Amino acid sequence: MCPLLENRVFENEIAINQMQLAYFDRIVAGLPAERHFHAAPGHGHSPAWVIGHLAIVGEMGCSMIGGSLTHPAWLQAFGPGSPPLVEASDEYALDQLAPVVRSSYPEFQRLAAAADPGRLAQPHGVDLFDGTPIQTVSHCVSVLLTNHFAFHLSQLSSCRRSAGGAPLF
């Protein structure tokens, strides 16, 4: 059993997120560099935005349960409600964004597995979830590790496929 899952807090969410991170690596490996800042058909987001959004949300998840937000300047470019495209820059290159996804989610998983139950029961404070069944920090952690990541992973996969990538499965 994975050491993160010994106390079984967020056991399912962590396992799902670990699987999604493996998919992330496979999808990112097939993204053409020349399309990194171009809008994909359908959803209109660029791979840069999708990867940057996953990166900053991973850090935001960490900050909800005791971690830190390492790239606060990215909130404007990639945070909730940000535009679907970012200006091409070295700061937002794939080799800058993807490692943050690869590091922030394992940290998020670690923090979630050890999170204080009192903190998890508190209201999340995320405006986007106001008026939804997502009420607590625990609910928010679950969504961010699973549904949210999967939704944007699908967008990233569509970026890859629209650039001519073959099916992964």
N, C-alpha and C positions, 0 to 999 in steps of 0.2 A: 504494500500500500504506500502511496505517496506520503512523505512525512507531513505535508501540509494538511492532510486529511485525518490525522490521528484523532483530533477532537471532534471531527465530523461537522464543525460549523461551516456552513456553505459548501459542504462536500460536493453536491451536484453541480453547483455553479462553478466551482473551481475546476472540476473535471471537464465541464463543457468549455470553459474558457481556455484550458490547456489544449483541447482539441482544436478550437478556433485559432489559436496562435500558430499551430502547425499548418492549418489551412492558409493563414496569413502569409507565412513564409513561402508556401508554394505559389500563391497568387502573386506576391511581390516579385518573385524570381522571374515571372513571365511578363512583367510590365515593361513595355518599351520606354526607354529614357526620353525619347523625343515626344512622347505623349503625356509626360508627367504633369504638365501645367495646362493641359487642354481639357475642356468640358467633354464628358462622355455623353453619348446620346441617351435620351430618356430622363435620367435624374439630373443631368447638367453639372455634376460635380467633377472636379479633376481628381486624378489619383493623389496629387499633392494635398488637396483639401481633405480627402477621405482619410489618408494616413495621418495627417496633422490633427484632424479631429479625433481620431482614435487615440493618438498620443496624449493630447491635452485632457481628454475625458478620463483616460487611465490615471493621469496625475490628479485630476479632480476627485476621482474615486478614492485615491490614496488619502487625499487631504481631508475627506469626510470622516475618516476613521483613524486619524493619527499620523498620517504621512504628510508629505509636503508637495507643493506645486512648484516644480523645478523650473518651468518655462512660463511664468505668468504673462510674459509679453505675447505669447501665442494665443491667449484668450481672444483677443480681438480678431485675429485671422481665422481661428479654428473653433472657437467656443460656440456654445448653443446660440443660434440665430445669426451666425456669421455668414457672409456671402459664400456661394458655392465654389468660387475660384479665388486663387491667390496670385499675386504677382510672381513671376519667375524670379527666383533668387537662389543664391548658394545656401542661404539659411534654411530654405524649404526644400532643398534637394532630397532625393530619396535616402541618400546615405546619412542625412541629418535627422530625418523624421522616423524612419523605420526602426532604428535602434532604440528610440524612446518608447515605441510601442512594445518592443521586445523586452525592455527593462521595466516599464511601468506596470504592466499587467502581472508579471510574477510577483512584484512588490505588492500590488493591490491584492492578489490572492493571499499572500503571506499575512498582510494586515487584516484581511477579512477573516481568516482562520483564527486569528488571535484577538479579534475585536471585543471590546467591552460590551456585554449584553445591555447595560444601561444606555450606552451611546447608540446602539443599534435600534433601540426602542423609541428614540427621540424622533421628532419630525425632521424630515430631510432638508427643508429650506430651499428646494429647487423649484423655481417659479414654473418651469416647463411642466412639472408634474402636479401643479395645483389643480384641484378639482378632479383628479384621477384616483383610482384605487391605490396608487403608489403613495403611501402616507409616511412611512418611516425610513430611517437610514437603512435599515435592513432590507426593506423593499427596494430601495434605490440601488444598493450594492448588488442585489440579485439581478435587477434589470441591466445594470451596466456591465456585469460580467457575462451576461448571456444574450438577451434580446437585442440590446443596443449594439453590442459588438457584432452580432450576426447580421443585423440589418446593414451596417456599414461595410461589413465584409462582402455582402452580396453586391453592394454598389461597386466595391473595388474589383470584384470578380467580373462585373459587367464592363468595367473599364478595360480589363485585360481581354475579355472576349471580343469587345467592339474593335479592339486593335488587331484582331486576327488570331488571338490565342486559341489553341485547341482546348476542348473540354479537359478538365483535370480528372474527372471520374468517368 
